Amino acid sequence: MPVLEYLSGTLPQSVSREPKVVSYIDPIQDRRWNQFVDAHPRGCLFHSSAWLEALSRTYGYKPVAYTTSAAERSLKNGIVFCQVESWLTGRRLVSLPFSDHCEPLVDDGDDIHALAAILEEESKGGQWRYVEMRPLQPFEISPALPRATVPYTFHRLDLTPDLRTLFRNCHKDSTQRKVTRAEREGLKYREGTTEDFLEHFYRLLTITRKRHRRPPQPREWFENLIDRFGDALNIRIAFKGDEAVSALLTIRHKQTMYYKYGGSDRRFNHLGTMHLVMWRAIEEAKNSGLQYFDFGRTDAGQQGLITFKRRWGSVQSDLIYSRYGLSNKITHRFESSDSNWQARLANLVLAHMRPGFLSVVGRALYRHVG
């Protein structure tokens, strides 16, 4: 097994394993990282230094990537994490917080073995309360470590067909007709990232999160995303008259457009407001020559949202998060947190909070739960 070496008592600088050496880098500061992510076929939005820097700015997380590539060479592999250090929820290594999925960008079997070995050793050494992985494809650190999983669904739309076919592949009653109705009702579609657009979006996000008994993400998170992604990010809003009634936030990265956040005023949902902004986003992705539209993850219990995403003609697959730690009690809570009595009580309290106070709660809590 590898022997750990530490710098400043915090992170291992290198681990010798014949013939592999595992090192860590700062993926925000290391210029090789974005070049590597852009070139790797599984590199995505959530690996990008822009996403990692937004996480770091907003929540104080420290990104770190483990690799077997030497310092003077181009990167050939890497697994990126954020160090989450919280007095409330403990120290843990997560790949990645607030990210729908994050693949280990490793292809060689020896590299996989070396990187998995260092993660196993750190888990056993107690450096982290647990290590969490969110891969699209199965990736196991070690069968010797206690492991818990939680299932999600994942939806992605292939944009290869022409636009007319993409629309025809949508569910006729629940999707096509709602897009058509939104146009017939005279809803106006606009997009941008100015302060006004952010204000409309955040208001709709907040009332939607309240409806689902969840606090909204901090406003600073979206400000940092806009700052780091620039023109690749867009806020898309449907207006009924002068009133914003639904909104999406999308980010374009490589050959994929990612639908990341949305909100709506449900008084107008029957007009197809969310369907209008979603279709406009898909139209833009197709017309820009992109290959995929990523609908992101959905909790297994959110059947209505799963159905909504599937009816756009997207392909549904399983997305399994894994948590590794030495305590079976800790990993058990990973599986059952949505159904325990604390979660039910929190949902009851959040349902009766004013939207303004929900934002305060989100600002205070989100950094502890990433």
KEKE-3310 file (N, C-alpha, C; in steps of 0.2 Angstrom, whole numbers, plus 5000, padded with zeros to 4 digits):
npx = (5004:5002:5012:5009:5013:5015:5012:5013:5004:4992:4988:4992:5008:5014:5013:5021:5021:5026:5025:5020:5017:5007:5001:4995:4986:4982:4968:4962:4973:4983:4988:4987:4976:4963:4966:4967:4954:4947:4951:4949:4937:4927:4927:4919:4907:4907:4920:4927:4938:4932:4919:4924:4930:4920:4913:4923:4924:4911:4907:4919:4926:4940:4947:4954:4965:4969:4982:4992:5001:5017:5024:5030:5025:5012:4995:4988:4978:4966:4957:4945:4941:4932:4938:4928:4926:4918:4912:4900:4896:4907:4924:4926:4929:4923:4917:4908:4904:4887:4886:4880:4885:4901:4914:4928:4942:4950:4959:4968:4971:4981:4983:4971:4970:4981:4976:4964:4969:4976:4965:4958:4967:4968:4955:4955:4965:4959:4958:4948:4931:4922:4923:4916:4909:4903:4900:4896:4897:4900:4912:4923:4931:4936:4933:4935:4931:4918:4903:4890:4876:4866:4852:4850:4841:4846:4845:4848:4848:4850:4856:4857:4847:4837:4829:4816:4813:4817:4807:4796:4799:4796:4784:4768:4755:4759:4770:4773:4761:4760:4771:4766:4755:4760:4766:4754:4747:4754:4765:4781:4798:4813:4831:4846:4859:4860:4858:4844:4839:4844:4838:4824:4825:4830:4820:4810:4816:4817:4803:4800:4808:4804:4791:4795:4800:4813:4828:4833:4848:4863:4862:4874:4881:4875:4879:4893:4894:4889:4899:4911:4908:4903:4898:4894:4885:4867:4852:4836:4820:4802:4789:4773:4764:4771:4777:4788:4787:4792:4808:4825:4841:4855:4870:4883:4895:4909:4903:4890:4875:4870:4856:4853:4847:4830:4815:4798:4782:4768:4755:4754:4758:4750:4750:4760:4773:4786:4789:4790:4802:4811:4811:4816:4829:4833:4832:4841:4853:4854:4854:4866:4875:4878:4880:4873:4860:4860:4850:4852:4853:4840:4831:4826:4814:4806:4795:4787:4795:4805:4797:4793:4806:4809:4799:4804:4810:4822:4835:4835:4844:4852:4860:4872:4877:4891:4897:4911:4917:4923:4913:4899:4887:4888:4887:4875:4866:4868:4860:4847:4843:4833:4822:4822:4817:4822:4824:4811:4805:4813:4808:4795:4796:4803:4793:4785:4792:4796:4800:4811:4818:4821:4831:4842:4843:4848:4860:4867:4867:4871:4884:4888:4883:4886)
npy = (4994:5012:5025:5039:5056:5072:5090:5104:5098:5095:5091:5077:5077:5068:5051:5036:5023:5009:5007:5020:5037:5046:5062:5079:5093:5110:5113:5126:5135:5128:5128:5118:5111:5115:5113:5100:5095:5100:5093:5080:5066:5064:5075:5088:5102:5103:5099:5110:5124:5136:5133:5127:5137:5146:5138:5138:5152:5155:5146:5143:5131:5121:5116:5101:5091:5074:5066:5055:5061:5068:5083:5091:5087:5085:5084:5068:5061:5062:5065:5075:5084:5093:5100:5099:5108:5108:5113:5109:5098:5090:5085:5082:5074:5078:5074:5081:5095:5101:5098:5089:5078:5070:5064:5053:5056:5046:5033:5023:5007:5004:5017:5020:5011:5016:5028:5026:5018:5028:5036:5027:5024:5037:5038:5027:5032:5042:5055:5061:5062:5055:5050:5055:5051:5055:5048:5046:5034:5018:5018:5012:5014:5006:4989:4985:4996:5002:5006:5017:5020:5031:5033:5042:5049:5052:5063:5065:5074:5070:5080:5077:5074:5084:5100:5100:5086:5084:5091:5084:5072:5075:5073:5073:5078:5083:5091:5096:5103:5111:5120:5126:5132:5141:5150:5154:5161:5172:5174:5181:5179:5181:5184:5185:5192:5202:5213:5215:5203:5193:5196:5194:5180:5175:5178:5169:5157:5156:5156:5144:5135:5136:5131:5118:5116:5119:5129:5142:5142:5153:5170:5175:5164:5163:5175:5173:5163:5169:5178:5170:5162:5170:5174:5161:5157:5159:5167:5163:5169:5169:5180:5186:5198:5211:5204:5192:5175:5162:5154:5149:5144:5141:5134:5134:5122:5115:5103:5103:5109:5114:5112:5120:5126:5131:5140:5144:5153:5146:5150:5152:5141:5133:5139:5135:5140:5136:5126:5134:5141:5131:5125:5135:5136:5123:5124:5134:5128:5117:5125:5131:5121:5112:5096:5089:5091:5093:5088:5086:5079:5070:5068:5052:5051:5061:5060:5067:5077:5069:5063:5075:5078:5067:5068:5076:5069:5064:5053:5042:5037:5028:5036:5035:5039:5037:5034:5033:5027:5025:5022:5013:5019:5032:5031:5025:5035:5043:5036:5037:5050:5059:5054:5054:5059:5072:5078:5078:5087:5099:5102:5105:5117:5125:5126:5136:5148:5165:5171:5180:5177:5163:5164:5169:5158:5149:5154:5153:5139:5131:5129:5120:5108:5103)
npz = (5000:4997:5005:5014:5012:5019:5017:5026:5035:5029:5016:5006:4997:4988:4983:4984:4973:4965:4948:4949:4953:4964:4963:4969:4962:4960:4953:4949:4948:4941:4924:4916:4918:4913:4899:4899:4903:4892:4882:4885:4882:4892:4899:4907:4910:4925:4928:4925:4927:4929:4935:4947:4953:4955:4965:4975:4978:4982:4992:4999:4998:4994:4980:4973:4963:4960:4952:4942:4933:4929:4936:4926:4914:4902:4907:4910:4916:4929:4945:4952:4966:4979:4995:5008:5022:5037:5053:5056:5048:5046:5040:5023:5007:4992:4976:4964:4975:4974:4960:4946:4941:4940:4932:4935:4927:4921:4912:4910:4917:4927:4932:4937:4948:4956:4959:4966:4976:4984:4988:4996:5006:5012:5017:5026:5034:5041:5037:5031:5034:5026:5008:4994:4978:4962:4949:4931:4926:4933:4946:4958:4973:4983:4987:5000:5009:5019:5010:5004:4994:4984:4973:4958:4944:4927:4913:4896:4881:4864:4851:4838:4828:4816:4819:4817:4819:4832:4839:4835:4842:4855:4868:4863:4868:4881:4879:4866:4863:4874:4872:4860:4864:4873:4864:4857:4867:4868:4876:4880:4876:4883:4885:4895:4905:4914:4929:4931:4925:4933:4945:4942:4939:4951:4960:4955:4957:4971:4975:4970:4976:4989:4987:4986:4998:5001:5004:4994:4984:4988:4983:4979:4973:4960:4955:4955:4946:4934:4932:4930:4919:4909:4893:4890:4899:4902:4906:4904:4901:4902:4899:4905:4899:4908:4918:4924:4923:4922:4922:4917:4920:4910:4905:4893:4888:4880:4869:4874:4881:4897:4907:4922:4933:4938:4939:4943:4942:4948:4945:4932:4926:4918:4906:4899:4902:4907:4897:4886:4888:4890:4877:4869:4873:4870:4856:4853:4857:4847:4835:4837:4835:4844:4853:4863:4875:4892:4904:4917:4934:4944:4959:4964:4969:4963:4954:4945:4940:4933:4923:4916:4911:4903:4893:4884:4874:4879:4884:4897:4911:4924:4939:4950:4966:4977:4993:5003:5018:5035:5044:5046:5051:5047:5033:5031:5035:5023:5014:5019:5022:5017:5022:5036:5053:5056:5043:5039:5049:5046:5033:5036:5043:5034:5024:5029:5030:5026:5009:5009:5021:5018:5009:5017:5026:5016:5013:5025:5027:5015:5012:5021:5017:5005)
capx = (5000:5006:5014:5007:5018:5011:5014:5009:5000:4985:4987:4998:5011:5015:5013:5025:5018:5029:5029:5016:5017:5001:5002:4989:4987:4976:4965:4961:4979:4987:4986:4986:4969:4958:4968:4966:4947:4944:4953:4946:4930:4922:4928:4912:4906:4908:4927:4930:4941:4927:4914:4928:4932:4913:4912:4927:4922:4904:4907:4925:4929:4946:4947:4961:4964:4974:4984:4998:5005:5022:5023:5033:5022:5005:4991:4985:4973:4964:4951:4945:4937:4933:4938:4923:4928:4913:4911:4893:4895:4913:4928:4925:4931:4917:4918:4910:4898:4882:4887:4875:4889:4908:4918:4935:4945:4956:4957:4972:4970:4986:4982:4965:4972:4985:4972:4959:4973:4977:4959:4957:4972:4966:4949:4957:4969:4954:4959:4941:4925:4920:4924:4910:4910:4897:4901:4890:4899:4903:4919:4923:4937:4939:4928:4936:4928:4910:4900:4883:4874:4860:4851:4846:4840:4849:4842:4852:4845:4855:4854:4859:4842:4836:4825:4809:4812:4818:4801:4791:4800:4793:4777:4763:4751:4762:4776:4772:4755:4761:4775:4762:4750:4763:4766:4748:4745:4757:4771:4787:4804:4819:4837:4852:4863:4860:4855:4837:4837:4846:4833:4818:4827:4831:4813:4806:4819:4815:4797:4799:4812:4799:4786:4798:4802:4820:4830:4837:4855:4864:4862:4881:4882:4873:4883:4899:4893:4889:4906:4916:4906:4902:4893:4892:4879:4861:4846:4830:4814:4796:4785:4766:4764:4778:4778:4792:4783:4796:4815:4830:4848:4859:4878:4886:4902:4911:4898:4884:4871:4867:4850:4855:4842:4824:4809:4792:4776:4764:4749:4754:4761:4745:4751:4766:4778:4792:4790:4793:4809:4815:4811:4820:4836:4835:4833:4848:4859:4854:4856:4873:4879:4880:4879:4869:4857:4860:4844:4855:4850:4834:4830:4822:4807:4803:4792:4784:4801:4807:4792:4794:4812:4809:4795:4807:4814:4829:4837:4835:4849:4854:4866:4873:4882:4894:4900:4915:4919:4924:4908:4893:4882:4888:4885:4868:4863:4868:4854:4840:4843:4827:4816:4822:4813:4825:4822:4803:4804:4815:4804:4789:4798:4805:4787:4781:4796:4795:4805:4817:4822:4824:4838:4846:4845:4852:4867:4870:4868:4873:4892:4889:4879:4888)
capy = (5000:5018:5028:5046:5061:5078:5096:5108:5094:5095:5087:5073:5080:5063:5045:5032:5016:5007:5012:5026:5042:5050:5069:5083:5099:5115:5114:5132:5138:5124:5130:5112:5107:5116:5110:5092:5094:5102:5087:5073:5066:5064:5081:5092:5108:5102:5099:5116:5128:5141:5130:5125:5144:5148:5134:5141:5159:5155:5142:5142:5125:5121:5111:5098:5086:5069:5063:5052:5064:5072:5090:5094:5084:5087:5079:5062:5059:5066:5065:5082:5085:5099:5099:5102:5108:5111:5112:5106:5091:5087:5086:5077:5075:5077:5075:5087:5098:5105:5096:5084:5072:5072:5058:5052:5057:5041:5028:5017:5003:5005:5024:5019:5007:5020:5034:5023:5016:5034:5038:5022:5025:5043:5036:5023:5036:5046:5062:5063:5058:5051:5052:5055:5051:5056:5047:5044:5027:5015:5018:5010:5015:5000:4985:4985:5001:5003:5010:5017:5023:5034:5033:5047:5048:5057:5064:5069:5074:5070:5085:5075:5075:5091:5103:5097:5079:5085:5093:5079:5067:5077:5071:5077:5082:5086:5095:5100:5107:5117:5125:5129:5136:5147:5155:5157:5165:5179:5175:5184:5176:5185:5181:5190:5191:5209:5213:5214:5196:5189:5198:5190:5173:5173:5178:5163:5151:5156:5154:5137:5131:5137:5126:5111:5115:5119:5135:5143:5143:5160:5174:5175:5158:5164:5180:5171:5159:5174:5182:5166:5159:5175:5173:5154:5157:5163:5167:5163:5171:5170:5185:5187:5205:5214:5200:5186:5170:5156:5156:5144:5146:5136:5135:5130:5120:5111:5102:5102:5114:5111:5115:5119:5129:5134:5142:5147:5155:5141:5152:5153:5135:5130:5142:5132:5145:5133:5123:5139:5143:5125:5124:5140:5134:5117:5127:5138:5123:5114:5130:5132:5115:5107:5089:5087:5095:5090:5090:5085:5074:5071:5064:5046:5052:5067:5057:5072:5080:5064:5063:5081:5078:5062:5069:5080:5065:5063:5047:5042:5032:5028:5040:5032:5042:5033:5037:5029:5029:5019:5021:5011:5023:5038:5029:5023:5041:5045:5033:5038:5057:5062:5051:5054:5064:5078:5081:5080:5093:5104:5103:5108:5124:5129:5128:5142:5154:5170:5170:5183:5173:5157:5166:5169:5151:5146:5157:5150:5132:5127:5128:5114:5102:5102)
capz = (5000:4997:5011:5013:5014:5020:5017:5031:5039:5027:5010:5003:4991:4983:4986:4979:4971:4959:4945:4948:4959:4964:4966:4969:4960:4961:4946:4947:4946:4936:4918:4912:4920:4908:4893:4899:4903:4885:4877:4887:4880:4897:4903:4907:4914:4932:4929:4922:4932:4930:4940:4953:4956:4958:4971:4980:4980:4986:4998:5003:4996:4991:4975:4972:4958:4960:4946:4941:4928:4932:4936:4920:4909:4901:4911:4906:4920:4935:4948:4955:4972:4984:5002:5012:5029:5041:5060:5057:5045:5046:5034:5018:5000:4988:4969:4967:4978:4969:4953:4945:4940:4939:4931:4936:4920:4921:4907:4911:4923:4932:4935:4941:4954:4960:4962:4970:4982:4989:4991:5001:5011:5016:5021:5032:5039:5045:5035:5029:5037:5020:5002:4990:4971:4958:4942:4927:4925:4939:4948:4965:4976:4986:4990:5008:5013:5019:5005:5003:4988:4983:4966:4955:4937:4923:4907:4891:4874:4858:4847:4831:4823:4814:4824:4817:4822:4839:4841:4834:4847:4861:4870:4859:4873:4887:4878:4860:4863:4878:4868:4855:4868:4876:4859:4856:4873:4868:4881:4877:4878:4883:4888:4896:4912:4918:4935:4930:4923:4939:4950:4940:4940:4958:4963:4953:4960:4978:4977:4968:4981:4995:4986:4987:5005:5001:5003:4988:4984:4989:4977:4977:4969:4953:4953:4953:4940:4928:4932:4928:4913:4904:4887:4890:4903:4900:4910:4899:4905:4899:4902:4903:4900:4910:4923:4923:4925:4922:4921:4917:4919:4906:4904:4888:4889:4875:4865:4878:4885:4903:4911:4929:4938:4935:4943:4939:4946:4946:4943:4925:4923:4913:4899:4896:4902:4907:4891:4881:4889:4888:4870:4866:4875:4865:4849:4853:4857:4841:4830:4839:4833:4850:4852:4868:4880:4898:4909:4924:4939:4947:4964:4962:4971:4960:4948:4940:4936:4929:4918:4912:4907:4898:4888:4879:4870:4881:4886:4904:4914:4932:4941:4957:4970:4981:4999:5007:5025:5040:5049:5043:5053:5043:5026:5032:5034:5016:5010:5022:5025:5015:5025:5043:5056:5056:5037:5039:5053:5042:5028:5038:5045:5028:5020:5032:5030:5020:5004:5011:5026:5015:5006:5023:5028:5011:5013:5031:5027:5009:5012:5026:5014:4998)
cpx = (5004:5007:5013:5013:5014:5015:5010:5004:4993:4984:4993:5001:5012:5015:5016:5022:5021:5024:5026:5017:5011:5003:4995:4991:4981:4973:4963:4967:4983:4984:4984:4979:4964:4959:4966:4958:4944:4946:4950:4939:4925:4923:4922:4913:4909:4916:4930:4933:4936:4922:4918:4929:4925:4912:4916:4926:4916:4904:4913:4928:4935:4947:4954:4960:4970:4976:4991:5003:5011:5021:5025:5030:5014:5001:4988:4979:4971:4958:4950:4940:4937:4933:4933:4924:4922:4913:4904:4893:4902:4918:4927:4928:4925:4919:4911:4903:4894:4883:4883:4879:4897:4912:4925:4938:4951:4954:4962:4971:4975:4985:4976:4966:4976:4981:4967:4963:4974:4971:4957:4961:4970:4960:4951:4961:4965:4955:4953:4936:4922:4923:4918:4911:4903:4898:4895:4891:4901:4910:4919:4930:4940:4933:4929:4933:4921:4908:4893:4882:4867:4858:4848:4845:4844:4846:4847:4848:4850:4852:4855:4853:4841:4830:4818:4808:4813:4811:4796:4793:4798:4786:4772:4759:4754:4768:4774:4766:4756:4766:4771:4757:4753:4764:4760:4745:4749:4763:4777:4793:4810:4825:4842:4855:4863:4857:4847:4835:4839:4841:4826:4820:4827:4824:4810:4809:4817:4808:4796:4803:4807:4794:4788:4801:4810:4822:4833:4844:4857:4864:4869:4884:4881:4877:4890:4899:4893:4896:4911:4914:4904:4897:4891:4886:4873:4856:4840:4824:4808:4792:4778:4765:4771:4780:4782:4788:4787:4803:4820:4837:4852:4866:4880:4893:4904:4905:4891:4881:4868:4862:4852:4850:4836:4819:4803:4786:4770:4757:4748:4757:4756:4746:4757:4772:4785:4794:4793:4800:4814:4816:4816:4827:4838:4836:4840:4854:4859:4857:4864:4878:4881:4877:4873:4866:4856:4854:4846:4851:4844:4833:4825:4815:4803:4800:4790:4790:4804:4803:4793:4800:4812:4804:4798:4811:4821:4829:4838:4840:4849:4860:4866:4878:4884:4897:4904:4917:4920:4918:4901:4887:4882:4885:4878:4864:4863:4862:4847:4839:4836:4821:4816:4818:4815:4823:4815:4802:4807:4811:4797:4790:4799:4798:4784:4786:4795:4801:4812:4821:4824:4830:4843:4848:4849:4859:4871:4872:4871:4880:4893:4887:4881:4891)
cpy = (5006:5021:5036:5050:5068:5084:5100:5104:5094:5090:5082:5076:5074:5056:5040:5025:5014:5004:5019:5030:5046:5057:5073:5090:5104:5116:5121:5136:5135:5125:5123:5109:5109:5113:5103:5091:5095:5096:5081:5072:5066:5071:5086:5098:5108:5101:5105:5120:5134:5139:5129:5132:5147:5145:5137:5148:5159:5152:5140:5135:5125:5115:5108:5092:5081:5067:5059:5055:5068:5079:5094:5092:5086:5082:5074:5059:5063:5065:5071:5081:5092:5096:5103:5102:5111:5109:5108:5099:5088:5088:5080:5079:5073:5079:5075:5090:5102:5104:5090:5077:5074:5065:5058:5052:5052:5035:5022:5013:5004:5012:5024:5016:5012:5025:5031:5021:5022:5036:5033:5023:5032:5042:5032:5027:5041:5054:5065:5059:5053:5054:5050:5055:5051:5054:5045:5036:5024:5016:5017:5011:5009:4995:4984:4990:5001:5008:5011:5021:5026:5035:5039:5045:5053:5057:5068:5068:5074:5075:5083:5076:5083:5093:5101:5091:5080:5087:5088:5073:5069:5074:5076:5081:5086:5091:5099:5105:5113:5122:5129:5134:5142:5152:5158:5162:5172:5180:5177:5181:5181:5182:5186:5188:5197:5208:5212:5206:5192:5190:5194:5182:5171:5173:5171:5157:5151:5154:5147:5133:5131:5132:5119:5110:5115:5127:5136:5144:5151:5163:5174:5170:5160:5170:5178:5166:5164:5177:5177:5163:5164:5174:5166:5153:5161:5162:5168:5164:5171:5175:5185:5194:5207:5209:5193:5180:5163:5158:5150:5147:5140:5139:5131:5128:5114:5110:5101:5108:5111:5116:5114:5121:5132:5136:5145:5149:5151:5143:5152:5146:5132:5133:5139:5136:5141:5129:5128:5140:5137:5124:5129:5138:5128:5120:5130:5133:5119:5119:5132:5127:5111:5100:5086:5092:5091:5092:5089:5079:5075:5066:5058:5047:5057:5064:5062:5076:5075:5063:5069:5081:5073:5063:5074:5076:5063:5056:5047:5036:5033:5032:5038:5036:5037:5037:5032:5031:5024:5018:5019:5016:5029:5036:5027:5030:5044:5042:5036:5046:5061:5060:5052:5059:5071:5082:5083:5086:5099:5106:5107:5115:5128:5131:5134:5148:5159:5169:5173:5180:5166:5159:5166:5162:5148:5148:5154:5143:5128:5125:5122:5108:5100:5095)
cpz = (5000:5004:5010:5016:5014:5019:5021:5035:5036:5021:5008:4997:4986:4987:4981:4979:4965:4954:4945:4954:4958:4967:4966:4966:4961:4954:4944:4944:4941:4929:4913:4913:4914:4901:4893:4899:4896:4881:4879:4885:4885:4901:4902:4910:4921:4933:4928:4928:4934:4936:4946:4956:4959:4964:4976:4982:4984:4992:5002:5002:4993:4986:4975:4967:4959:4953:4946:4936:4932:4931:4929:4914:4908:4905:4907:4910:4926:4938:4953:4961:4975:4991:5005:5019:5033:5048:5061:5054:5044:5040:5029:5011:4996:4980:4965:4970:4973:4962:4952:4944:4939:4938:4933:4929:4920:4916:4908:4917:4929:4936:4939:4948:4958:4963:4967:4977:4987:4992:4997:5007:5015:5020:5027:5037:5043:5043:5033:5032:5032:5013:4997:4982:4967:4951:4938:4926:4932:4940:4956:4967:4979:4989:4998:5012:5013:5014:5005:4997:4988:4976:4964:4948:4933:4916:4902:4884:4869:4853:4840:4826:4821:4819:4823:4820:4829:4842:4841:4839:4854:4862:4867:4863:4878:4886:4872:4860:4868:4876:4863:4859:4871:4870:4857:4861:4873:4873:4877:4880:4877:4887:4890:4903:4916:4925:4935:4929:4929:4944:4948:4941:4947:4962:4962:4956:4967:4979:4975:4973:4987:4994:4987:4994:5005:5001:4997:4989:4985:4983:4974:4972:4962:4951:4951:4947:4934:4927:4929:4921:4907:4899:4887:4894:4901:4904:4905:4903:4900:4903:4900:4904:4902:4916:4921:4927:4925:4920:4921:4917:4916:4905:4898:4889:4884:4870:4868:4881:4891:4906:4918:4934:4934:4940:4939:4944:4944:4944:4936:4922:4917:4906:4896:4896:4903:4901:4886:4882:4888:4881:4867:4868:4871:4858:4848:4853:4851:4836:4831:4837:4838:4849:4857:4872:4886:4903:4916:4928:4942:4953:4962:4964:4968:4953:4943:4936:4931:4923:4913:4908:4901:4892:4883:4874:4872:4883:4894:4906:4921:4933:4948:4960:4975:4987:5002:5013:5029:5044:5045:5045:5049:5036:5026:5031:5027:5013:5013:5024:5023:5019:5033:5046:5056:5049:5036:5043:5049:5037:5030:5040:5039:5024:5023:5033:5024:5015:5006:5016:5023:5012:5012:5025:5023:5012:5019:5030:5021:5010:5017:5022:5007:4997)
residu = (MET:PRO:VAL:LEU:GLU:TYR:LEU:SER:GLY:THR:LEU:PRO:GLN:SER:VAL:SER:ARG:GLU:PRO:LYS:VAL:VAL:SER:TYR:ILE:ASP:PRO:ILE:GLN:ASP:ARG:ARG:TRP:ASN:GLN:PHE:VAL:ASP:ALA:HIS:PRO:ARG:GLY:CYS:LEU:PHE:HIS:SER:SER:ALA:TRP:LEU:GLU:ALA:LEU:SER:ARG:THR:TYR:GLY:TYR:LYS:PRO:VAL:ALA:TYR:THR:THR:SER:ALA:ALA:GLU:ARG:SER:LEU:LYS:ASN:GLY:ILE:VAL:PHE:CYS:GLN:VAL:GLU:SER:TRP:LEU:THR:GLY:ARG:ARG:LEU:VAL:SER:LEU:PRO:PHE:SER:ASP:HIS:CYS:GLU:PRO:LEU:VAL:ASP:ASP:GLY:ASP:ASP:ILE:HIS:ALA:LEU:ALA:ALA:ILE:LEU:GLU:GLU:GLU:SER:LYS:GLY:GLY:GLN:TRP:ARG:TYR:VAL:GLU:MET:ARG:PRO:LEU:GLN:PRO:PHE:GLU:ILE:SER:PRO:ALA:LEU:PRO:ARG:ALA:THR:VAL:PRO:TYR:THR:PHE:HIS:ARG:LEU:ASP:LEU:THR:PRO:ASP:LEU:ARG:THR:LEU:PHE:ARG:ASN:CYS:HIS:LYS:ASP:SER:THR:GLN:ARG:LYS:VAL:THR:ARG:ALA:GLU:ARG:GLU:GLY:LEU:LYS:TYR:ARG:GLU:GLY:THR:THR:GLU:ASP:PHE:LEU:GLU:HIS:PHE:TYR:ARG:LEU:LEU:THR:ILE:THR:ARG:LYS:ARG:HIS:ARG:ARG:PRO:PRO:GLN:PRO:ARG:GLU:TRP:PHE:GLU:ASN:LEU:ILE:ASP:ARG:PHE:GLY:ASP:ALA:LEU:ASN:ILE:ARG:ILE:ALA:PHE:LYS:GLY:ASP:GLU:ALA:VAL:SER:ALA:LEU:LEU:THR:ILE:ARG:HIS:LYS:GLN:THR:MET:TYR:TYR:LYS:TYR:GLY:GLY:SER:ASP:ARG:ARG:PHE:ASN:HIS:LEU:GLY:THR:MET:HIS:LEU:VAL:MET:TRP:ARG:ALA:ILE:GLU:GLU:ALA:LYS:ASN:SER:GLY:LEU:GLN:TYR:PHE:ASP:PHE:GLY:ARG:THR:ASP:ALA:GLY:GLN:GLN:GLY:LEU:ILE:THR:PHE:LYS:ARG:ARG:TRP:GLY:SER:VAL:GLN:SER:ASP:LEU:ILE:TYR:SER:ARG:TYR:GLY:LEU:SER:ASN:LYS:ILE:THR:HIS:ARG:PHE:GLU:SER:SER:ASP:SER:ASN:TRP:GLN:ALA:ARG:LEU:ALA:ASN:LEU:VAL:LEU:ALA:HIS:MET:ARG:PRO:GLY:PHE:LEU:SER:VAL:VAL:GLY:ARG:ALA:LEU:TYR:ARG:HIS:VAL:GLY)
# end
